[in-house]
Amino acid sequence: MQVSVETTTGLERRMTVELSVADIENEVNKRLQEMTRTTRLQGFRPGKVPLNVLRSRFYEQVRGDIIDELIRKTFPEAIRQENLNPAGTPSIDTVNDNKENNTFSYTAMFEVYPKVSINSLQDSHFEEPDIDINESDIDSTIEKIRKQHAQWQKVDRPARENDQVIIDFVGTINGEPFKGNEGSNVPLELGSKRMIEGFEDGLINAKEGETVILDLTFPDDYHSADYAGKAVQFSITIHAVNENVLPDLDEAFFTQLGIKGDNVDFRAEVKKNMQRELEDKIRQYMKKQVMDSILATNTIDVPKALIEEESKVLAQNFEKQYARYGMEPQKMDASLFEGEAKRRVSLGLLLSKIVEENNLELTDDELRTGIENLAQSYEDPNEVISWYYGDAKRLDDIKPVIIENKIVEWGLKQGQCETKSYTVSEFLEKGEAKQDEPTD
């Protein structure tokens, strides 16, 4: 086997592998000879089919199978010989099959992983939030908890903003029905913006038993291109109007939430949960700063094949979300996710190099501590810990998450970190804004 490698552009390589035709033909003859003992053909007794007959019937098929096997066998041998690390699936073509010259060769086109070196983060600046939870923050959180446990109660009055209406609806475009145009006994919260613009507003002041006709227009960016920008008429019948009733802060409500005690105990438990959630958000906030800094400080070429693969994964995950929320499945164009895919692949390559260069592999104790910390946010931490340790694959899946925490510690030690005070609401608003910033 002779191997030659050519760099085409960037990370792309063209590898040519030359094999001996004599070896191929010898293997063909061997296979055909073996077939004489087992092949059944009309007009011949079993095991008595002449070799020349088998050759005329099966030579090309057998030779093709052998060549495929040789390519699968020699490709990994060739990349090991040339010390190459392919990224993605190679594209393989036969370029020379010359029996007279006793040569056979094929080419494999593929990208290789880039050589990665990590720059210091010593010039990076990080901000560590310092947040005190005050009584008004606890009050706000308690109101959110009450709203989460509110119950709908029927009322005898016109519908208002934030009420729930139970409706039947039928939609038509130019007088004709369309896919998903009707629903029966559908609960709809007015102001939730679940429906197209004007639908929910058009039901304000509607009463039980009333039928409302709305002439609306699908938005230009509607998820179904067949209906985008088109005029639509909805006939909507109101079966009930319900208002949201918040629970009282009493012992029955506390017991429902799994809290024993009075209002003082309840507030203490709420504050403890708020503190735990804030600490988790601060960790995520610090992690994002470090990851952004790693990307900004280290520029690398990224194999297109890996970006394409990650883009497809992101598109598939997005499609699954539609089904998870009971929405009509949408086929997503993977190219829409290329920016985020490039960020993820780049970060993955950089983080692997950081782990390697700084010996950040997890010890058993560090893995256990990391899982215990993750489990604290669940109702039964011990059950979560047992769940992870009950399956080796689950442990392998969680290791990268815990290693990332070590990388964050490494980054913060390298850069310059300053503490800044925030109120709860200020930090939550800042954190949400950070999450919404474009990352590529």
TAMO-V321729 format. One record per backbone hydrogen bond with DSSP energy under -1.0 kcal/mol. NH is the residue of the N-H (numbers start at 1). CO is the residue of the C=O. E is the energy in kcal/mol with one decimal. If there is no record, write none. Layout:
NH_CO_E ; NH_CO_E
This chain:
2_18_-2.0 ; 4_16_-2.2 ; 6_14_-2.4 ; 8_12_-1.7 ; 12_9_-2.7 ; 13_110_-3.5 ; 14_6_-3.0 ; 15_108_-2.6 ; 16_4_-3.0 ; 17_106_-2.8 ; 18_2_-3.1 ; 19_104_-4.3 ; 24_20_-1.5 ; 25_21_-3.0 ; 26_22_-2.4 ; 27_23_-1.9 ; 28_24_-2.2 ; 29_25_-2.7 ; 30_26_-2.1 ; 31_27_-2.4 ; 32_28_-2.7 ; 33_29_-2.3 ; 34_30_-2.0 ; 35_31_-1.9 ; 36_32_-1.1 ; 37_34_-1.2 ; 38_35_-1.1 ; 39_35_-2.9 ; 44_41_-2.0 ; 48_45_-2.4 ; 54_50_-2.0 ; 55_51_-2.5 ; 56_52_-1.9 ; 57_53_-1.8 ; 58_54_-3.3 ; 59_55_-1.7 ; 62_58_-2.8 ; 63_59_-2.9 ; 64_60_-2.4 ; 65_61_-2.2 ; 66_62_-2.3 ; 67_63_-2.4 ; 68_64_-2.3 ; 69_65_-2.2 ; 70_66_-2.6 ; 71_67_-2.4 ; 72_68_-2.3 ; 73_69_-1.9 ; 74_70_-3.4 ; 75_71_-2.3 ; 78_74_-2.8 ; 79_75_-2.3 ; 80_76_-1.7 ; 81_77_-2.3 ; 82_78_-2.1 ; 84_79_-2.9 ; 87_111_-3.5 ; 91_109_-2.7 ; 93_107_-2.4 ; 95_105_-1.5 ; 96_105_-1.6 ; 98_103_-2.1 ; 103_98_-2.4 ; 104_19_-1.8 ; 105_96_-2.9 ; 106_17_-2.1 ; 107_93_-3.1 ; 108_15_-2.6 ; 109_91_-3.1 ; 110_13_-2.1 ; 112_11_-1.8 ; 113_85_-2.3 ; 124_121_-2.1 ; 126_416_-3.3 ; 128_418_-3.2 ; 130_420_-2.6 ; 138_134_-1.7 ; 139_135_-2.4 ; 140_136_-2.3 ; 141_137_-2.1 ; 142_138_-2.5 ; 143_139_-2.0 ; 144_140_-1.7 ; 145_141_-2.3 ; 146_142_-2.5 ; 147_143_-2.2 ; 148_144_-2.1 ; 149_145_-1.2 ; 150_147_-1.0 ; 151_245_-2.0 ; 153_243_-2.6 ; 155_241_-2.8 ; 159_206_-2.6 ; 162_190_-2.5 ; 163_160_-2.0 ; 164_242_-2.9 ; 165_188_-2.7 ; 166_240_-2.0 ; 167_186_-2.3 ; 168_237_-1.9 ; 169_183_-2.3 ; 170_235_-1.8 ; 171_181_-2.3 ; 172_233_-2.3 ; 173_176_-3.1 ; 176_173_-1.8 ; 181_178_-1.6 ; 183_169_-2.0 ; 186_167_-3.2 ; 188_165_-2.4 ; 190_163_-2.9 ; 192_189_-1.9 ; 199_196_-2.1 ; 202_198_-1.5 ; 203_200_-1.5 ; 204_201_-1.3 ; 205_159_-2.9 ; 206_203_-2.0 ; 209_238_-3.4 ; 210_207_-2.0 ; 212_236_-3.4 ; 214_234_-2.7 ; 216_232_-3.1 ; 218_230_-2.9 ; 222_219_-1.7 ; 227_224_-1.7 ; 228_224_-1.1 ; 230_227_-2.3 ; 232_216_-2.8 ; 233_172_-2.6 ; 234_214_-2.8 ; 235_170_-2.7 ; 236_212_-3.1 ; 237_168_-2.6 ; 238_210_-2.9 ; 239_166_-3.5 ; 240_166_-1.0 ; 242_164_-3.5 ; 243_153_-2.9 ; 245_151_-2.6 ; 250_248_-1.7 ; 254_250_-2.4 ; 255_251_-2.6 ; 256_252_-1.9 ; 257_253_-1.5 ; 258_255_-1.6 ; 259_254_-2.8 ; 266_262_-2.3 ; 267_263_-2.5 ; 268_264_-2.1 ; 269_265_-2.2 ; 270_266_-2.4 ; 271_267_-2.5 ; 272_268_-2.2 ; 273_269_-2.3 ; 274_270_-2.5 ; 275_271_-2.6 ; 276_272_-2.1 ; 277_273_-2.4 ; 278_274_-2.7 ; 279_275_-2.5 ; 280_276_-1.8 ; 281_277_-2.4 ; 282_278_-2.7 ; 283_279_-2.1 ; 284_280_-2.2 ; 285_281_-2.4 ; 286_282_-2.8 ; 287_283_-2.5 ; 288_284_-2.4 ; 289_285_-1.7 ; 290_286_-2.2 ; 291_287_-2.8 ; 292_288_-2.7 ; 293_289_-2.0 ; 294_290_-2.5 ; 295_291_-2.2 ; 296_292_-2.5 ; 297_293_-2.1 ; 298_294_-1.3 ; 307_303_-1.6 ; 308_304_-2.7 ; 309_305_-2.2 ; 310_306_-2.5 ; 311_307_-2.5 ; 312_308_-1.9 ; 313_309_-1.8 ; 314_310_-2.5 ; 315_311_-2.3 ; 316_312_-2.5 ; 317_313_-2.4 ; 318_314_-2.1 ; 319_315_-2.2 ; 320_316_-2.1 ; 321_317_-1.4 ; 322_318_-1.1 ; 323_319_-1.3 ; 324_320_-2.5 ; 325_321_-1.7 ; 326_323_-1.6 ; 327_322_-3.1 ; 336_333_-1.9 ; 337_334_-1.9 ; 338_335_-1.4 ; 341_337_-2.5 ; 342_338_-2.7 ; 343_339_-1.8 ; 344_340_-2.4 ; 345_341_-2.7 ; 346_342_-2.6 ; 347_343_-2.7 ; 348_344_-2.4 ; 349_345_-2.3 ; 350_346_-2.3 ; 351_347_-2.9 ; 352_348_-2.0 ; 353_349_-1.6 ; 354_350_-2.3 ; 355_351_-2.6 ; 356_352_-2.1 ; 357_353_-3.1 ; 358_354_-2.1 ; 360_355_-1.9 ; 367_363_-2.3 ; 368_364_-2.3 ; 369_365_-2.6 ; 370_366_-2.5 ; 371_367_-2.3 ; 372_368_-2.4 ; 373_369_-2.3 ; 374_370_-2.1 ; 375_371_-2.1 ; 378_375_-2.0 ; 384_380_-1.5 ; 385_381_-2.5 ; 386_382_-2.4 ; 387_383_-1.9 ; 388_384_-2.0 ; 389_385_-2.2 ; 391_388_-1.3 ; 395_391_-1.6 ; 396_392_-2.2 ; 397_393_-2.4 ; 398_394_-1.7 ; 399_395_-1.3 ; 402_398_-1.7 ; 403_399_-2.8 ; 404_400_-2.0 ; 406_402_-1.2 ; 407_403_-2.1 ; 408_404_-2.3 ; 409_405_-2.0 ; 410_406_-2.3 ; 411_407_-2.6 ; 412_408_-2.7 ; 413_409_-1.9 ; 414_410_-1.3 ; 415_411_-2.3 ; 416_124_-3.0 ; 418_126_-2.7 ; 420_128_-2.1 ; 422_130_-2.3 ; 427_423_-2.3 ; 428_424_-2.5 ; 429_425_-2.3 ; 430_426_-2.2 ; 431_427_-3.4 ; 432_428_-2.3 ; 433_429_-2.0 ; 434_430_-2.4 ; 435_431_-2.0 ; 436_432_-1.4
